[in-house]
Amino acid sequence: MEPEVSYKLRCELHGHQEDVRSVCVGDLGVVTSSRDTTVKIWAEDSPTSYSLVHTLVGHSKYVGAVTYAAPGLLPDMPNGAIISGSFDGVVIVWDVATGAAVHTLTGHEYQVTAVVVQANGDIASASVDKSIRLWRGGQAAGQLCGHEGPVLCLAVTEEGQLLSGSGDHTLRRWAGGSCTAVYKGHTDTVRGVAILPGVGFVSASHDCSLRVCSGDGQLLAELLGHTAIIYSVAATAAGRIASGSEDNTVRLWDAGGGCLATIQHPGCVWGVAFTPAGDLVSGCSDAVARVWSAAAERQAPAEAAAAYDKMLEERKAAAAASSTAAAAGGEAAAAAAGGADAAAVAAAGLPPGVKIAEPYELAQPGQKDGETKIVREGDGSIAAYGWDAGQCVWEKIGTVVDAPEPGSISGGRKWHLGREWDHVFDVEMDSGAKLKLALDVGENPYIVADRFLAQHDLPAEFKEQIVKFIIDNTGAKGAAPSTADMPITGGFCDPFTGGSSAAAQQRPPPSSGAPAAALPMDITGGFVDPFTGGGSSSRAQQQQQQQRQLPAAAYMLFDAAPPPDALRRKLLEFSAQLSSADDVPPDALLSEEEALAGGTLDELLGSLAAAVSANPAAAAAPLSEEALTLAGNLLRWPAAQLFPGLDIARCLALHPAAAAALAAGAGNMSAPTLGGLSGALAAAAVSELAPALQTALRLAANCFKAEALRSWALANRELLLDGFAGCCSADGPGASKGVRLSAATLLLNFSIAAAAGNPGGASSSRGVSSEGCMQLLSGLEELLTSVPVGEGDAAQRALLALGTLLVAGGDEMAGVARDLGLGGQAARWAAAGGQLGAVAQEVQALLR
């Protein structure tokens, strides 16, 4: 065993905006690729620094593979070339001198995971589509098939043959276009492979091990020490090995199995490579590539190394305290609010010191579910608003007319769906969504339960539980009927219609031998906290509920109506602004007649509360042709003024008649229709405006309630999700908490549809379409990577979407998800507690 070595920081390469996913070296310097879709070339300009030479832009999604071809290796590239492979399924060959894309190679169905150049000048690329493709002179030259899982790594042997590693746990050797050997030994995905000159090769795996093998595949040593997935491996001619892992370390090894050094990083290490001088390059999830050296003359000054060590300690401390900080965030914000309008407080009969907020403050999200703001309305009245974290909206509780009673703001009445109720309870689903159950004193509990089931498209099997919930929490009278005459369906629910037992004869039963579908929610009956839905069930009952988290079976909707007065003012304001715009036709603007009190605009705005109403009769009330035309005209406005029209359409999507009209005029995302859903969603998608993006995503999510709109969304799935793909990334356009929650909800609804076998509009006998689910997994990987610790709602919905796909897709889907690193994302949230932690733990179990 070699003596321990001391690799210390040489320099940091700052420039990427997101994770550095791959690194390579050559005589031109260091090449890095990133989740930010770019490739960068760095040249050494001093013993302790590199400078950026080129940024190569051309891929549409993150670049996970990069390699360098020296001058002369590719016949048509005399200056040498860089070859990159991306999540977009494309391989690009770049001229190193000019930074220009010379060849764009298409053919892979899914993401490209690895690229290498063979001794004869052929380029080989590997993909999640289980294939290796060969390219020569910018043209396809062959395809190698045989792996039973995604192909994730490649290397060229000293003899010029090709080695590949796969999600099927094997490595394969290829020569003459055929597989000549299959090497087994790893117990999980093979993620990296490197040639060990004079010895053979070394492979890295999700099983947390590295295996050193001879050229014929005989095991020589097993390197153990990493505590998480190993993503990359590199080796030198002298027999030194480096590995990068999700455990945030790089480890240095000798070929005999001895660990020579461990280098801590601030995040996951995606890529490693050695320079010709023996220095080490690492690519990290913190968007920084780093160069490390064992040579004292190439190591950074002591103060730079000390600053790096301090940064690591600070990050560790921040990570340890993150859950506590997130929990305390709401209270700290409230305590810091300070400053009240004493006269207004006194006039409203409020206790001294209460802060009066301005209406514009409702544009900012709340810190925690149930947070309350006292707001001065435009007419001078004082109203109370509560933050609904499940819907990510401020919901009006009521108008403050006198000093509040203890524990209440408006004498106990609650504002919901455009009116006040005696009671509004939060009923928490297993999915984490909080559904509002509203009723007045004296209402029949059975009528209330029917209304609640219809509003949220839930099976009738829950009726008894809901009735009991109402009786226990309101003291209402009424004996629950016997269940002897009720059909028992095992919780089966049509994921497209939410059909209940009233239509049970029209629903197919669960297939024989299949696991029972998970119930979409559980009402715990008595002893339920009406604000959190938390019950007093035993530990065994809680564990049983947690076992029913997946798969999700009920679509999530954004069904809070916007305040009509505020919406009216905003529409009038925007219409006046656009009256002088050259690109808005006059007939798209509000006319004087439409804007009159009691006119078409008031009819349209007044219909929104009914559209989202729990009352089926109110929701079925027809809209005039004029009101529907006006709604379409509002969708013709520019992106900057589009969000009020999108918000109106979001509500109308829940109205049966309006949804049919929206679907009829929706158009196609491949050729968007001005004034239709396709045109409005396309305009919002290309904007960088958070209000437009958030309302567009919520509109798209609400399309899953009505059959006509759901069919339209499924038929346009690919372009719809591609259009909003940037919303899932950390630095995407308009990135915000509300946008991420909305994106997670849309992905969840598509995943529920995908689990029913219909992600692209056509049923699949396999239950899950590979194409649709790969797109969903891609979006979920981007989203879960970017969701910060404090956004548990978005994380939970994304994990529910992931788990739903995994339950439906089985081992094959789980293998792809592991290869995308989604197991690490589940582990990130597994200790969160509550339903978020439970969902994350279930996803972890599915990925083992």
ZAMARGU-4260 file (C-alpha; in steps of 0.2 Angstrom, whole numbers, plus 5000, padded with zeros to 4 digits):
<rodrens>
0) 5000/5000/5000 | 5006/5017/4996 | 5009/5030/5010 | 4995/5042/5013 | 4995/5057/5001
5) 4990/5075/5005 | 4980/5083/4991 | 4977/5101/4994 | 4967/5114/4985 | 4976/5121/4970
10) 4962/5133/4963 | 4943/5134/4961 | 4935/5136/4944 | 4920/5148/4946 | 4908/5151/4931
15) 4894/5138/4930 | 4877/5142/4937 | 4873/5125/4942 | 4880/5108/4946 | 4896/5103/4937
20) 4891/5086/4931 | 4907/5080/4921 | 4925/5085/4920 | 4939/5080/4908 | 4957/5085/4905
25) 4968/5087/4889 | 4983/5097/4883 | 4971/5112/4881 | 4967/5112/4900 | 4951/5107/4909
30) 4934/5105/4902 | 4918/5105/4913 | 4900/5102/4909 | 4885/5107/4919 | 4867/5107/4923
35) 4866/5125/4917 | 4867/5117/4899 | 4884/5124/4895 | 4902/5117/4893 | 4917/5127/4898
40) 4935/5126/4893 | 4948/5132/4906 | 4967/5135/4903 | 4981/5135/4915 | 4988/5152/4917
45) 4999/5150/4933 | 5004/5136/4945 | 4988/5140/4956 | 4975/5147/4943 | 4965/5143/4928
50) 4956/5155/4917 | 4940/5153/4907 | 4943/5152/4888 | 4927/5147/4880 | 4909/5144/4885
55) 4900/5132/4873 | 4882/5135/4872 | 4871/5123/4861 | 4862/5110/4872 | 4844/5113/4878
60) 4846/5103/4894 | 4860/5099/4907 | 4876/5092/4900 | 4881/5076/4909 | 4895/5069/4899
65) 4911/5077/4891 | 4927/5071/4883 | 4942/5078/4874 | 4949/5072/4857 | 4967/5078/4854
70) 4972/5085/4837 | 4972/5072/4824 | 4961/5059/4833 | 4946/5065/4823 | 4950/5066/4804
75) 4939/5081/4801 | 4945/5090/4817 | 4963/5095/4815 | 4962/5107/4830 | 4955/5094/4841
80) 4938/5093/4848 | 4927/5092/4863 | 4912/5080/4863 | 4897/5083/4874 | 4882/5073/4878
85) 4866/5080/4886 | 4850/5076/4894 | 4842/5082/4878 | 4848/5066/4870 | 4860/5075/4858
90) 4879/5073/4856 | 4888/5089/4850 | 4906/5090/4843 | 4914/5106/4846 | 4929/5115/4838
95) 4941/5119/4852 | 4949/5134/4843 | 4933/5143/4839 | 4920/5136/4851 | 4908/5132/4837
100) 4897/5117/4836 | 4903/5107/4821 | 4892/5091/4822 | 4875/5089/4831 | 4872/5070/4832
105) 4854/5065/4835 | 4847/5047/4837 | 4847/5043/4856 | 4829/5042/4863 | 4834/5048/4880
110) 4848/5057/4889 | 4866/5054/4884 | 4876/5048/4899 | 4894/5045/4892 | 4905/5049/4877
115) 4922/5043/4872 | 4933/5043/4857 | 4940/5027/4851 | 4957/5025/4843 | 4950/5024/4825
120) 4942/5041/4827 | 4924/5034/4830 | 4914/5043/4844 | 4904/5032/4855 | 4889/5038/4866
125) 4879/5029/4879 | 4861/5033/4884 | 4847/5029/4896 | 4839/5021/4881 | 4850/5006/4884
130) 4860/5008/4868 | 4878/5013/4863 | 4879/5023/4847 | 4894/5025/4836 | 4897/5041/4825
135) 4910/5044/4811 | 4912/5061/4802 | 4896/5068/4809 | 4886/5053/4804 | 4879/5037/4812
140) 4891/5023/4810 | 4883/5009/4821 | 4873/5004/4837 | 4878/4992/4850 | 4863/4984/4860
145) 4863/4971/4874 | 4862/4979/4890 | 4846/4977/4899 | 4846/4994/4908 | 4852/5011/4905
150) 4870/5012/4899 | 4879/5025/4910 | 4898/5024/4908 | 4910/5021/4894 | 4929/5018/4893
155) 4941/5013/4879 | 4953/4999/4884 | 4972/4999/4880 | 4968/4987/4866 | 4955/4999/4858
160) 4940/4990/4863 | 4925/4997/4872 | 4919/4994/4890 | 4902/5000/4896 | 4893/4999/4913
165) 4874/4999/4915 | 4860/5000/4927 | 4858/4981/4924 | 4873/4979/4936 | 4885/4973/4923
170) 4899/4979/4912 | 4901/4973/4894 | 4916/4972/4883 | 4913/4976/4864 | 4924/4972/4849
175) 4920/4972/4831 | 4902/4978/4834 | 4898/4963/4846 | 4898/4960/4864 | 4913/4949/4868
180) 4911/4948/4887 | 4899/4952/4901 | 4907/4955/4919 | 4896/4953/4934 | 4900/4957/4952
185) 4892/4973/4957 | 4875/4972/4966 | 4868/4989/4959 | 4870/5001/4944 | 4888/5002/4937
190) 4890/5021/4936 | 4908/5024/4931 | 4923/5014/4923 | 4941/5019/4920 | 4955/5010/4913
195) 4970/5005/4925 | 4985/5004/4913 | 4994/4988/4914 | 4981/4981/4926 | 4964/4981/4918
200) 4950/4992/4924 | 4941/4999/4939 | 4922/5001/4940 | 4911/5012/4952 | 4894/5008/4957
205) 4878/5013/4967 | 4882/4999/4978 | 4895/5011/4986 | 4910/5000/4980 | 4924/5001/4967
210) 4930/4985/4959 | 4948/4983/4952 | 4948/4969/4939 | 4961/4962/4927 | 4958/4964/4908
215) 4948/4948/4908 | 4937/4953/4922 | 4944/4944/4937 | 4942/4953/4953 | 4959/4959/4960
220) 4953/4971/4974 | 4937/4979/4981 | 4938/4997/4987 | 4926/5000/5001 | 4924/5016/5011
225) 4911/5027/5002 | 4894/5029/5011 | 4883/5033/4996 | 4882/5031/4977 | 4899/5033/4968
230) 4896/5043/4952 | 4913/5043/4945 | 4931/5036/4944 | 4947/5040/4936 | 4964/5032/4937
235) 4983/5036/4932 | 4996/5026/4924 | 5005/5025/4941 | 4990/5015/4948 | 4982/5029/4958
240) 4963/5029/4958 | 4951/5043/4962 | 4932/5041/4965 | 4918/5054/4968 | 4902/5051/4978
245) 4886/5057/4984 | 4893/5056/5001 | 4902/5073/4997 | 4919/5066/4996 | 4933/5062/4984
250) 4943/5047/4989 | 4961/5043/4983 | 4965/5024/4982 | 4980/5013/4977 | 4975/4998/4966
255) 4977/4986/4981 | 4962/4993/4990 | 4971/5005/5002 | 4963/5022/5004 | 4976/5036/5003
260) 4966/5051/5006 | 4948/5058/5008 | 4944/5076/5002 | 4928/5084/5008 | 4917/5094/4997
265) 4902/5105/5000 | 4891/5094/4990 | 4889/5079/4979 | 4904/5075/4968 | 4898/5071/4950
270) 4915/5070/4941 | 4933/5067/4944 | 4948/5067/4932 | 4967/5067/4933 | 4978/5080/4924
275) 4994/5073/4915 | 5004/5080/4930 | 4994/5070/4943 | 4983/5084/4949 | 4965/5080/4952
280) 4950/5089/4946 | 4933/5087/4954 | 4916/5093/4948 | 4903/5097/4962 | 4885/5100/4965
285) 4889/5118/4972 | 4893/5123/4953 | 4911/5124/4956 | 4925/5113/4949 | 4941/5112/4959
290) 4959/5107/4956 | 4969/5098/4969 | 4987/5095/4970 | 4999/5084/4980 | 5014/5095/4974
295) 5017/5109/4987 | 5022/5122/4973 | 5005/5120/4965 | 4995/5121/4981 | 4984/5137/4985
300) 4991/5149/4998 | 4987/5144/5016 | 4973/5158/5018 | 4964/5151/5003 | 4964/5133/5010
305) 4958/5140/5027 | 4944/5149/5018 | 4939/5133/5010 | 4939/5123/5026 | 4929/5137/5035
310) 4916/5136/5021 | 4914/5117/5024 | 4912/5120/5042 | 4899/5133/5040 | 4889/5122/5027
315) 4889/5108/5039 | 4883/5119/5053 | 4870/5126/5042 | 4864/5109/5036 | 4863/5103/5054
320) 4852/5118/5059 | 4842/5119/5043 | 4826/5110/5049 | 4826/5120/5065 | 4828/5136/5055
325) 4814/5132/5043 | 4802/5128/5058 | 4807/5145/5066 | 4806/5155/5050 | 4788/5159/5051
330) 4789/5165/5069 | 4804/5176/5066 | 4796/5184/5051 | 4781/5188/5061 | 4791/5195/5076
335) 4801/5206/5064 | 4786/5213/5056 | 4784/5228/5068 | 4776/5245/5066 | 4757/5247/5066
340) 4745/5260/5061 | 4738/5264/5079 | 4723/5273/5073 | 4717/5260/5061 | 4720/5247/5075
345) 4710/5256/5087 | 4696/5260/5075 | 4694/5241/5071 | 4694/5237/5089 | 4710/5227/5088
350) 4722/5224/5102 | 4737/5237/5102 | 4752/5232/5092 | 4743/5223/5078 | 4752/5226/5061
355) 4741/5233/5048 | 4747/5226/5031 | 4745/5234/5014 | 4736/5224/5000 | 4751/5223/4990
360) 4759/5212/5004 | 4747/5198/4999 | 4757/5196/4983 | 4771/5188/4994 | 4769/5170/5000
365) 4766/5166/5018 | 4779/5159/5030 | 4769/5144/5037 | 4751/5137/5035 | 4738/5147/5045
370) 4749/5163/5046 | 4737/5178/5047 | 4738/5195/5040 | 4727/5210/5045 | 4725/5220/5029
375) 4718/5237/5025 | 4707/5235/5010 | 4705/5248/4996 | 4689/5254/5003 | 4697/5257/5020
380) 4690/5242/5029 | 4701/5230/5038 | 4700/5212/5033 | 4709/5196/5039 | 4718/5184/5027
385) 4725/5167/5031 | 4739/5158/5022 | 4734/5142/5014 | 4750/5133/5011 | 4742/5118/5002
390) 4735/5130/4989 | 4749/5143/4991 | 4736/5157/4992 | 4731/5170/5004 | 4712/5166/5008
395) 4701/5180/5015 | 4695/5175/5032 | 4683/5189/5035 | 4681/5208/5038 | 4686/5214/5056
400) 4671/5223/5063 | 4675/5223/5081 | 4687/5216/5093 | 4689/5198/5090 | 4685/5185/5102
405) 4699/5174/5109 | 4705/5162/5096 | 4696/5170/5082 | 4697/5186/5070 | 4679/5188/5064
410) 4668/5181/5077 | 4670/5163/5072 | 4664/5165/5054 | 4676/5159/5040 | 4678/5165/5022
415) 4679/5151/5009 | 4674/5150/4991 | 4667/5168/4990 | 4656/5167/5005 | 4656/5166/5024
420) 4653/5149/5033 | 4651/5144/5051 | 4664/5131/5050 | 4679/5128/5038 | 4689/5113/5043
425) 4706/5108/5035 | 4705/5089/5031 | 4723/5083/5027 | 4725/5069/5014 | 4738/5056/5015
430) 4746/5065/5000 | 4748/5080/5011 | 4735/5091/5002 | 4724/5100/5014 | 4706/5100/5008
435) 4693/5113/5015 | 4677/5106/5022 | 4665/5121/5024 | 4647/5120/5032 | 4635/5130/5041
440) 4627/5126/5058 | 4611/5116/5055 | 4616/5108/5039 | 4613/5090/5036 | 4630/5081/5038
445) 4626/5069/5024 | 4622/5083/5012 | 4639/5092/5017 | 4648/5075/5015 | 4641/5073/4997
450) 4645/5091/4993 | 4663/5088/4999 | 4665/5072/4989 | 4659/5080/4973 | 4670/5095/4975
455) 4686/5085/4977 | 4681/5070/4966 | 4683/5058/4980 | 4675/5041/4981 | 4659/5038/4991
460) 4668/5026/5002 | 4673/5040/5013 | 4656/5047/5016 | 4654/5038/5033 | 4671/5045/5039
465) 4667/5062/5033 | 4650/5062/5042 | 4658/5056/5058 | 4671/5069/5056 | 4657/5083/5055
470) 4647/5076/5070 | 4663/5074/5081 | 4669/5092/5077 | 4653/5102/5077 | 4641/5092/5088
475) 4629/5090/5074 | 4615/5077/5076 | 4613/5062/5065 | 4617/5043/5066 | 4628/5036/5053
480) 4619/5023/5042 | 4625/5005/5042 | 4638/5000/5030 | 4630/4984/5027 | 4622/4990/5011
485) 4636/5000/5005 | 4647/4993/4991 | 4665/4990/4996 | 4678/4993/4983 | 4694/4992/4992
490) 4697/5011/4990 | 4698/5009/4971 | 4696/5026/4962 | 4696/5030/4944 | 4711/5042/4943
495) 4704/5051/4928 | 4686/5055/4935 | 4688/5052/4954 | 4672/5042/4951 | 4663/5036/4967
500) 4652/5021/4971 | 4638/5029/4962 | 4647/5024/4946 | 4655/5009/4953 | 4647/4997/4941
505) 4655/5007/4927 | 4673/5006/4935 | 4684/4991/4932 | 4689/4983/4948 | 4708/4981/4953
510) 4716/4968/4942 | 4718/4951/4950 | 4733/4949/4959 | 4738/4967/4959 | 4741/4976/4975
515) 4726/4986/4981 | 4726/5004/4976 | 4731/5016/4989 | 4717/5026/4997 | 4719/5045/4992
520) 4714/5051/5010 | 4710/5045/5027 | 4698/5054/5039 | 4703/5050/5056 | 4686/5054/5064
525) 4686/5061/5082 | 4700/5070/5091 | 4705/5079/5075 | 4714/5095/5075 | 4703/5106/5063
530) 4718/5116/5058 | 4730/5103/5054 | 4720/5087/5052 | 4731/5079/5064 | 4723/5064/5074
535) 4726/5055/5090 | 4728/5038/5081 | 4740/5025/5088 | 4757/5022/5082 | 4751/5006/5073
540) 4737/5017/5064 | 4750/5030/5059 | 4761/5017/5052 | 4746/5010/5042 | 4742/5027/5036
545) 4760/5030/5030 | 4760/5013/5021 | 4746/5021/5010 | 4755/5036/5005 | 4759/5029/4988
550) 4753/5029/4974 | 4744/5045/4974 | 4726/5043/4967 | 4718/5060/4967 | 4722/5075/4956
555) 4727/5090/4966 | 4719/5106/4961 | 4720/5125/4964 | 4702/5129/4968 | 4703/5145/4978
560) 4694/5160/4969 | 4703/5176/4968 | 4696/5192/4976 | 4684/5198/4962 | 4686/5217/4967
565) 4705/5216/4966 | 4705/5206/4950 | 4693/5219/4942 | 4704/5234/4947 | 4719/5225/4939
570) 4710/5220/4923 | 4705/5238/4921 | 4722/5245/4925 | 4730/5233/4912 | 4717/5236/4899
575) 4721/5255/4900 | 4740/5251/4899 | 4737/5241/4883 | 4726/5253/4874 | 4741/5262/4867
580) 4750/5246/4863 | 4753/5242/4844 | 4753/5223/4847 | 4736/5221/4855 | 4721/5221/4844
585) 4707/5233/4850 | 4694/5219/4852 | 4705/5210/4865 | 4704/5225/4877 | 4690/5228/4889
590) 4676/5238/4881 | 4666/5252/4890 | 4651/5241/4889 | 4659/5225/4896 | 4667/5236/4911
595) 4650/5243/4916 | 4644/5239/4933 | 4634/5223/4931 | 4641/5220/4914 | 4650/5205/4906
600) 4666/5208/4916 | 4656/5207/4932 | 4646/5192/4926 | 4663/5183/4922 | 4671/5188/4939
605) 4655/5184/4949 | 4656/5166/4941 | 4673/5162/4948 | 4667/5158/4965 | 4653/5147/4958
610) 4666/5138/4946 | 4676/5132/4961 | 4661/5130/4972 | 4658/5114/4983 | 4640/5116/4978
615) 4637/5106/4962 | 4622/5116/4957 | 4632/5132/4958 | 4646/5125/4948 | 4634/5119/4935
620) 4627/5136/4932 | 4629/5141/4914 | 4640/5156/4908 | 4634/5167/4894 | 4643/5167/4877
625) 4649/5185/4880 | 4657/5180/4896 | 4666/5165/4888 | 4672/5176/4874 | 4679/5189/4886
630) 4688/5176/4895 | 4696/5171/4878 | 4701/5189/4874 | 4710/5190/4891 | 4721/5176/4886
635) 4726/5186/4871 | 4735/5199/4881 | 4754/5200/4882 | 4764/5190/4895 | 4767/5204/4907
640) 4748/5207/4908 | 4742/5189/4906 | 4741/5183/4923 | 4724/5189/4928 | 4717/5181/4912
645) 4726/5165/4917 | 4719/5165/4934 | 4701/5167/4928 | 4704/5152/4916 | 4711/5142/4931
650) 4694/5144/4939 | 4684/5141/4924 | 4694/5125/4921 | 4684/5118/4936 | 4667/5124/4929
655) 4660/5110/4918 | 4652/5120/4904 | 4667/5133/4904 | 4680/5118/4904 | 4671/5111/4888
660) 4672/5128/4880 | 4691/5130/4885 | 4695/5113/4878 | 4686/5117/4862 | 4696/5132/4858
665) 4712/5126/4866 | 4722/5123/4850 | 4738/5113/4850 | 4754/5117/4858 | 4764/5113/4842
670) 4754/5128/4834 | 4748/5139/4848 | 4731/5147/4845 | 4729/5165/4850 | 4715/5167/4863
675) 4716/5148/4867 | 4724/5139/4881 | 4739/5134/4870 | 4743/5152/4865 | 4741/5158/4883
680) 4752/5144/4891 | 4765/5146/4877 | 4766/5164/4880 | 4768/5162/4899 | 4781/5148/4897
685) 4793/5159/4887 | 4791/5173/4899 | 4802/5175/4914 | 4788/5183/4924 | 4784/5173/4940
690) 4765/5179/4940 | 4762/5172/4923 | 4772/5156/4926 | 4763/5152/4942 | 4746/5155/4936
695) 4749/5146/4920 | 4756/5131/4929 | 4741/5131/4940 | 4729/5132/4925 | 4738/5117/4918
700) 4736/5108/4934 | 4717/5112/4935 | 4715/5104/4917 | 4715/5087/4925 | 4698/5089/4933
705) 4687/5090/4918 | 4688/5075/4905 | 4689/5086/4890 | 4703/5097/4897 | 4712/5082/4904
710) 4712/5074/4887 | 4719/5090/4879 | 4733/5091/4892 | 4738/5073/4890 | 4738/5075/4871
715) 4750/5090/4873 | 4760/5083/4887 | 4777/5083/4879 | 4777/5101/4873 | 4768/5107/4888
720) 4781/5100/4900 | 4795/5105/4889 | 4789/5123/4888 | 4789/5124/4907 | 4804/5114/4910
725) 4814/5129/4916 | 4803/5131/4930 | 4810/5116/4938 | 4828/5122/4939 | 4835/5132/4953
730) 4839/5147/4942 | 4825/5145/4930 | 4815/5160/4923 | 4804/5167/4937 | 4810/5154/4949
735) 4800/5156/4966 | 4792/5146/4979 | 4774/5148/4971 | 4781/5143/4954 | 4790/5127/4961
740) 4774/5122/4970 | 4764/5124/4955 | 4776/5114/4944 | 4777/5100/4957 | 4758/5099/4957
745) 4757/5098/4938 | 4770/5085/4938 | 4760/5075/4951 | 4744/5076/4941 | 4753/5070/4925
750) 4761/5056/4935 | 4744/5050/4942 | 4739/5049/4924 | 4754/5041/4918 | 4752/5027/4932
755) 4735/5024/4924 | 4744/5020/4908 | 4740/5037/4899 | 4754/5049/4900 | 4753/5054/4882
760) 4735/5053/4878 | 4735/5034/4872 | 4733/5020/4884 | 4747/5008/4886 | 4746/4989/4890
765) 4762/4991/4900 | 4753/5003/4912 | 4767/5016/4910 | 4773/5024/4894 | 4792/5024/4894
770) 4793/5041/4884 | 4780/5050/4895 | 4788/5044/4911 | 4806/5048/4906 | 4800/5066/4903
775) 4792/5066/4920 | 4807/5059/4929 | 4818/5072/4921 | 4807/5086/4927 | 4806/5078/4944
780) 4825/5076/4945 | 4827/5095/4941 | 4814/5100/4953 | 4819/5090/4968 | 4837/5096/4965
785) 4832/5114/4966 | 4818/5114/4980 | 4826/5122/4995 | 4824/5115/5013 | 4810/5127/5018
790) 4798/5121/5004 | 4791/5105/5010 | 4775/5106/5001 | 4783/5106/4984 | 4795/5093/4989
795) 4781/5082/4995 | 4771/5084/4979 | 4786/5080/4969 | 4790/5064/4979 | 4772/5059/4978
800) 4774/5060/4959 | 4790/5050/4959 | 4783/5037/4970 | 4767/5035/4960 | 4778/5032/4944
805) 4789/5020/4954 | 4774/5010/4960 | 4767/5009/4942 | 4783/5006/4933 | 4791/4993/4944
810) 4810/4988/4944 | 4813/4996/4927 | 4807/5013/4932 | 4816/5012/4949 | 4832/5008/4940
815) 4831/5023/4929 | 4826/5034/4944 | 4842/5028/4954 | 4852/5031/4939 | 4846/5049/4939
820) 4851/5051/4957 | 4833/5052/4963 | 4837/5041/4978 | 4848/5054/4985 | 4834/5067/4983
825) 4822/5055/4993 | 4836/5053/5006 | 4837/5072/5008 | 4819/5073/5014 | 4817/5056/5023
830) 4821/5064/5040 | 4809/5078/5038 | 4795/5071/5049 | 4777/5071/5046 | 4769/5065/5029
835) 4784/5073/5019 | 4796/5061/5028 | 4784/5046/5026 | 4783/5049/5008 | 4802/5051/5006
840) 4805/5035/5016 | 4792/5025/5005 | 4801/5032/4989 | 4818/5026/4997 | 4811/5009/4999
845) 4805/5008/4981 | 4822/5013/4975 | 4832/5000/4986
</rodrens>
